Amino acid sequence: MVDVDVEIQGADELARALRTLARDLRPEVMAAIENASKHADDLFAAGARTTLPSQGGLADKVADVRWAIKASHDEIRIHPDDSPYDLTRINEGRLLHPVWGDRDVWVEQEIRPGWAEEPTERQERAIADAVDEAAEHLAKNIERTT
């Protein structure tokens, strides 16, 4: 049997860099997501005010809804914190409301769909860009330490 010894130059530095990456990546990415999400409420409010009917106050009521962005290791969820409205149905262009003067009779009204689409896409792009920046920043820090 033949014994072969292989020595990899820089293996200790690589191992150290990988440990640093594992330790620092999550907090850096989570901070980037949080920072990028600061304007979610404003984006959704603008989408509601420019797209939804203002008569009856729907646009302003939906614009007042606060949004939460929750991140886990494999997904990011953007959802309303607490809303008395069926925002999914409203986004689909269907609004259920009582008939004026008779709160016992409800009707479904068609409205312009997609009020949340553009704000969601803008928020997704902002988060993706922030995560990319955080990863690049961390990679540069690792390069400097090796």
N, C-alpha and C positions, 0 to 999 in steps of 0.2 A: 504494500500500500504506500502511496506517495502522499506526504503531507505538504499542503500548500498554504503558506501564510500570505494573506493579502492585507496591505495597509492602505487605507483610504486617507489621503491627506485632506485635512479640513473637516473630517467627520465630526470632531468635537464641536467645532464652530457651527456646523450644520445642525447638529442635535440641539445646541443651545438656542439657535435661531428658531427652530421648530417649536421648542418649549415656549419661547417668548411669544411666538405667533399664536399658539394655542391659548396662552394665558391672556393675551391682550386683544385678540380679535373680537371676541364677543362684546366686551364693554365698549370698545371703539365703534363697532357697528351699531350697537343699541343707542349710543349717544348720537350717532349720525342720523339714525331713524327718528329719534325724538326731536332733534333740531330741525330736520326737514319737515316734520309734521306740525310745526308750530302754527302754520297758516292754513291748516285744513278747514277750520271753521269758516275762515274768510272765503276760501275757494268755493265751498258748498253754498255759503250765503249768496255769493255773487251769482252762482249758477241758478239758485232758486229765484232770485230777484229778476234775473234777465229772461228766464224761461217760463216760469209759472204765472198763472193769472194773478194779477194784483187786486182785482175786484173781489171784495169779500175778505181780503187780508191773507189769502193762502200763501202768497209769495213771502210775505214778511214772517208769517208763523213758521214756515219751513226754514227760512233763513235763520231763525233764532235757535234751531236745533243745534246742539253741541255734538261734535264727532269725537270718537275715540279711535286711536290707532294702537292695536295690540300686535306685538311681534313675538314670535316664538322662534325656535331654532330652524323651522322649515317653512314658515309662512308669515305674512303680514296681513292683518285684517283691518279694514276701514269700515266702521259701522257707527250708527248713531248711538250716542251715550244713552239717551232715554227720550223717546219721542212718542207722543200720543197719536201720531199719524202713521198710516201704512205707506212708508216712503217707497217701498218696492212697487206697490201698485201705482202710486203717483208717478214714479219714474217710467212705468210702462204706459203712461198716458191715460190712466183710469182714476177718476176721483169720485169717491162715494161721499155724498153729503145730503143733509136733510133739505127738503123743499122749503123755500123761504116762507115763513109764517106757519109751517106745520112740521114740527120736529118729529112727528110720528111717521111721516112719509119720507123715505130716502130714495135717491136716484143716483145712478152712475153716469157721470159726465165724462166725455172724452176731452182730454186736454193734450197739449203738445208733449210728446214723450221725450225722455232722455235728459231731463234736467240735471241728473247726477253724473252722466257719462263723462263730460268734459272735465269737471272738477276731479273725478276719480282718476282719469288718465293723467292729468297734470300732477296730482299727488303721487301717483305711482312713479312717474318719471323723476320727480324731485327725490323720492326715497331711493330709487335705483342709482341716481347720480350721487347722492350722499354716501351710499354704501360703497360705490366704486371709489370715491374720494378717500373714504376711510381705509379701504384695503390698500390703495396706493400709498397713502401716508404711512401705514404700518409697514408696508414692504420697504419703503425708503428708510425707515427707522431701523429695520432689520439689516439692510445693506450697510448702513453706517456702523452698526455694531459688529459686523463680521469682517 
